[in-house]
Amino acid sequence: MDAARGTQRRCATPSRRAARTLAGAAAVLTLAACAGGPTTTTAAPSGAGSAPGTVTSAAPTPVPTTVPVPSTTPAPAPPATTPVTPAATTPAPAGGATAAPSWLGRRVLKLRKDGYGVMGPTPPELDPRNIATVDTLPPPAGGTFRSTVTAVPASVVARSTWGPDCPVTLEDLRYVTVSFVGFDGRPHTGELLVNKAAAPAMVRVFRKLYAARFPIERMVVTTTEERDAPPTGDGNTTGSFNCRSAAGTAHWSQHAYGLAVDVNPFMNPYVKGGITLPELAGTYRDRADVRPGMITRGSPAARAFAAEGWVWGGNWKSLKDYMHFSRNGT
């Protein structure tokens, strides 16, 4: 919003012709008033986007009384409950990417007896899936890959799935941020909770994916609400730590130790017999039809994790977990 500026008063010097027509005494008085008249000093409003300091006029000119003086009173602030406009932090989709459908993550599936949602056809809006990233952290400055590795902040612990009953202590976890390229072709910043023993390797992996411009839709720390929510079959969050059991078992997943990473789950589903997870990702069972974000043998993601000694679930025999990489191969 442009800031209101103060009004500067000026006193014009009489023209030579006018000076000749004035009486001597009147001319002297007029010139004296202009030379010695007060000047107006207007301070630039703080934070208004204009240069700091003051503006001083040495030769003020009278302002016509018919010209209104701009108000210096700032516009009232919006109510505290007014939501932030998404466009303020998220540019319009680019690179052929589209905004997420309004129903994404909202349509709960009926449950099967095994607890999974009922598998269904992939919605046309997600075939292929090409959704622009909504930023939750500031994008990397200058578009250069950046990363951080720190102890887990209390604010992150509070929104994560970690609890005292998890098989790993907070001291054994690290909060990692890395740059990634979205399906919109733009750089973004993602976050992961990983085991401290795996943190350096994950930075190297995602540095390689960034250089290869391998697209990722969303990378955030999994919350308890997301973990425990009923299935919608359309999730696509890249993540690591999740205090839960392995799919279809009663023992801890490698995710519960921060020693596994899932990448673009919708494009790289878990497949076992007639089960597909996420439940609406059936179109991506066809691995011969390679689309952006998919992991295949020899792809940038497969090579990057393999270089760190991590095992890809896409190579498993009894089932395929195309999204999944783990340090011990489970």
C-alpha positions in Angstrom: 0.0 0.0 0.0 1.4 3.4 -0.9 2.0 5.6 2.1 0.4 9.0 2.3 2.9 11.8 1.9 3.0 15.2 3.6 2.1 18.4 1.8 5.0 20.8 1.0 4.1 24.5 0.8 6.0 26.7 -1.6 6.2 30.5 -2.2 7.0 31.4 -5.8 9.5 34.2 -6.6 7.7 37.1 -8.5 8.4 37.3 -12.2 10.3 40.3 -13.5 7.2 41.8 -15.2 5.2 41.5 -12.0 8.0 43.0 -9.9 8.0 46.1 -12.1 4.3 46.7 -11.6 4.4 46.4 -7.8 4.9 49.4 -5.6 8.4 49.5 -4.2 7.3 49.0 -0.6 4.9 46.2 -1.5 7.5 44.4 -3.5 10.0 44.6 -0.7 7.4 43.1 1.7 6.5 40.3 -0.7 10.1 39.3 -1.3 10.9 39.4 2.4 8.0 37.1 3.2 9.2 34.6 0.6 12.8 34.7 1.6 12.1 34.4 5.3 8.9 32.4 5.3 8.8 29.0 7.1 9.7 25.8 5.3 7.7 22.6 5.7 9.6 19.4 6.8 7.7 16.1 6.2 9.1 12.9 7.7 8.8 9.8 5.5 6.5 7.3 7.2 8.3 4.4 8.8 8.1 1.1 6.8 6.2 2.8 4.0 8.6 1.6 1.3 10.0 5.2 0.6 13.4 6.4 1.4 14.1 7.2 5.1 14.7 10.7 6.4 13.0 14.1 5.8 12.0 16.1 2.8 12.7 19.9 3.1 11.7 22.6 0.7 13.7 25.7 0.6 11.4 27.6 -1.7 7.8 26.6 -0.9 4.9 27.4 -3.2 1.4 28.1 -1.9 -0.9 25.1 -2.3 -4.4 26.1 -3.7 -7.0 25.8 -1.1 -9.1 23.7 -3.4 -6.6 20.8 -3.5 -7.3 18.3 -0.7 -4.4 17.4 1.5 -3.8 13.6 1.4 -4.6 11.9 4.6 -1.6 10.5 6.6 -3.8 8.2 8.5 -2.9 4.6 7.5 -5.7 2.3 6.3 -7.0 0.1 9.1 -5.4 -3.3 9.5 -7.4 -6.3 8.4 -9.1 -8.3 11.1 -6.9 -10.8 12.8 -9.1 -13.6 11.5 -8.6 -12.7 7.9 -6.7 -15.6 6.2 -3.5 -15.0 4.4 -4.1 -15.0 0.6 -2.4 -18.1 -0.8 -1.1 -16.0 -3.7 1.1 -14.1 -1.2 3.3 -17.1 -0.6 2.5 -19.4 -3.5 3.0 -18.1 -7.1 0.6 -19.2 -9.8 1.3 -22.7 -11.0 3.9 -23.0 -13.7 5.5 -25.6 -15.9 2.2 -27.2 -16.7 1.4 -27.9 -13.1 -2.1 -27.2 -11.7 -3.5 -26.3 -8.4 -4.8 -29.1 -6.2 -8.4 -30.1 -6.7 -10.6 -28.7 -4.0 -11.6 -32.3 -2.9 -8.0 -33.5 -2.5 -7.6 -35.1 0.9 -11.2 -34.6 1.8 -13.1 -37.5 0.3 -12.9 -40.3 2.8 -13.0 -43.9 1.4 -15.1 -46.7 2.7 -13.0 -49.2 4.7 -12.3 -52.8 3.8 -12.1 -55.5 6.4 -8.3 -55.2 6.4 -8.5 -51.6 7.4 -7.4 -50.2 4.0 -9.7 -48.0 2.0 -11.6 -49.4 -0.9 -9.4 -49.2 -4.0 -10.9 -47.2 -6.9 -10.1 -45.8 -10.3 -7.6 -42.9 -10.4 -9.5 -39.6 -10.7 -8.8 -38.0 -14.2 -7.4 -34.9 -12.4 -4.6 -37.1 -11.0 -3.9 -39.1 -14.2 -1.2 -38.1 -14.6 -0.7 -36.2 -11.3 0.9 -32.8 -11.8 0.1 -30.6 -8.8 2.0 -27.4 -7.9 3.7 -27.2 -4.5 2.2 -25.0 -1.8 5.1 -23.5 0.1 5.2 -24.1 3.9 8.8 -22.9 4.3 10.6 -20.1 2.4 12.0 -21.2 -1.0 15.8 -21.3 -1.2 17.4 -17.9 -1.9 18.7 -17.6 -5.4 17.4 -21.0 -6.4 20.5 -22.6 -5.0 20.3 -26.0 -3.2 20.4 -25.4 0.6 20.1 -27.7 3.6 20.2 -27.6 7.4 20.6 -30.3 10.0 19.7 -29.5 13.6 18.3 -31.0 16.8 14.5 -31.3 16.6 12.9 -28.0 17.7 10.2 -28.3 20.3 7.7 -26.8 17.8 8.4 -29.6 15.4 8.2 -32.3 18.0 4.7 -30.9 19.0 3.4 -31.5 15.5 5.1 -34.7 14.7 4.2 -38.3 15.5 7.0 -38.7 18.0 6.0 -39.8 21.6 7.8 -41.5 24.5 6.5 -44.9 23.3 8.3 -44.6 20.0 11.4 -46.9 19.5 13.7 -44.0 19.0 14.6 -41.1 21.3 14.5 -37.4 20.3 18.2 -37.3 20.7 18.6 -39.8 18.0 16.5 -37.8 15.5 17.5 -34.7 13.4 15.4 -32.0 11.8 16.6 -31.7 8.2 15.6 -29.1 5.6 16.5 -29.5 1.9 15.7 -27.8 -1.4 13.6 -29.6 -4.0 12.1 -28.9 -7.4 8.3 -29.0 -7.6 6.2 -30.2 -10.5 5.8 -26.5 -11.1 9.5 -26.3 -12.0 10.2 -24.0 -9.1 12.6 -24.4 -6.1 11.0 -25.2 -2.8 12.1 -26.1 0.8 11.1 -29.4 2.3 11.5 -30.8 5.8 12.2 -34.2 7.2 12.7 -35.9 10.5 15.4 -38.6 10.1 17.7 -40.6 12.3 20.8 -38.7 13.1 22.9 -41.5 11.6 21.1 -40.9 8.2 21.0 -37.1 8.1 24.2 -36.5 6.1 23.2 -39.2 3.6 19.8 -37.7 3.1 21.3 -34.3 2.4 23.5 -35.8 -0.3 20.5 -37.7 -1.8 18.3 -34.7 -2.1 21.1 -32.5 -3.4 21.4 -35.0 -6.3 17.7 -35.0 -6.9 17.7 -31.2 -6.9 20.5 -31.2 -9.5 18.6 -33.7 -11.6 15.4 -31.6 -11.2 13.5 -34.7 -10.1 10.1 -33.3 -9.2 8.6 -33.7 -5.7 5.1 -32.5 -4.8 5.2 -32.1 -1.0 7.8 -32.7 1.7 6.7 -32.0 5.3 6.9 -33.7 8.7 4.0 -36.2 9.2 1.6 -35.1 11.9 -0.3 -37.4 14.2 -3.6 -36.1 12.6 -2.4 -37.2 9.2 -1.1 -40.6 10.4 -4.4 -41.4 12.1 -6.8 -39.8 9.6 -9.2 -42.1 7.7 -7.9 -43.0 4.2 -8.6 -40.7 1.2 -6.4 -42.6 -1.1 -4.8 -39.5 -2.7 -1.9 -38.5 -0.4 1.5 -37.7 -1.9 3.8 -36.5 0.9 7.5 -37.3 0.8 8.6 -38.0 4.3 10.7 -40.1 6.7 9.9 -40.4 10.4 6.5 -41.8 11.2 6.0 -43.6 14.5 3.9 -46.5 13.2 4.0 -50.2 12.4 4.9 -51.6 9.0 2.1 -52.0 6.6 0.1 -55.2 7.3 2.3 -56.1 10.3 2.5 -55.6 14.1 6.2 -54.6 14.2 7.8 -51.2 14.0 8.3 -49.8 10.5 11.8 -48.5 9.6 10.0 -45.1 9.5 9.6 -45.3 13.2 13.4 -45.2 13.5 13.8 -42.4 10.9 15.7 -44.9 8.7 13.3 -45.0 5.8 12.1 -42.4 3.3 9.0 -42.5 1.0 9.2 -40.4 -2.2 6.1 -39.3 -4.1 3.9 -42.1 -2.8 1.1 -41.5 -5.3 3.4 -41.9 -8.3 5.2 -44.8 -6.6 2.6 -46.9 -4.8 2.8 -49.9 -2.6 1.5 -52.9 -4.6 0.7 -56.3 -3.3 -1.8 -58.5 -5.2 -5.0 -56.4 -5.5 -3.9 -53.9 -2.9 -2.7 -50.5 -4.1 -1.6 -47.8 -1.5 -2.6 -45.0 -1.8 -5.9 -46.5 -2.8 -6.6 -44.2 -5.8 -3.1 -44.5 -7.4 -4.0 -47.5 -9.6 -2.9 -45.8 -12.8 0.7 -45.8 -11.4 0.7 -49.6 -11.2 1.8 -49.5 -14.8 5.5 -48.9 -14.4 6.2 -49.1 -18.2 4.3 -45.8 -18.7 6.9 -43.5 -17.1 5.6 -40.2 -15.9 7.2 -37.3 -14.0 7.9 -38.1 -10.3 8.1 -41.9 -10.9 11.0 -43.9 -9.6 12.3 -46.6 -12.0 15.5 -48.6 -12.2 18.3 -46.3 -13.1 16.3 -43.2 -12.3 17.9 -40.3 -10.4 16.2 -41.3 -7.1 17.1 -45.0 -7.4 20.8 -44.1 -8.2 21.0 -41.5 -5.4 19.8 -43.8 -2.6 21.8 -46.7 -3.9 24.9 -44.6 -3.7 24.3 -44.3 0.1 23.7 -48.1 0.4 19.9 -47.7 0.9 17.6 -50.4 -0.6 14.7 -49.6 -2.9 11.3 -51.4 -2.3 10.8 -51.5 -6.0 13.3 -54.3 -6.1 11.4 -56.5 -3.6 10.0 -59.8 -4.8 6.9 -60.7 -2.8 5.5 -57.1 -3.1 6.5 -53.8 -4.6 6.9 -50.6 -2.5 8.0 -48.2 -5.2 8.0 -45.2 -2.9 10.1 -46.8 -0.2 13.9 -46.6 0.5 15.4 -47.9 3.7 18.9 -48.4 5.1 18.4 -52.0 6.1 16.3 -53.1 3.2 13.0 -53.6 5.1 
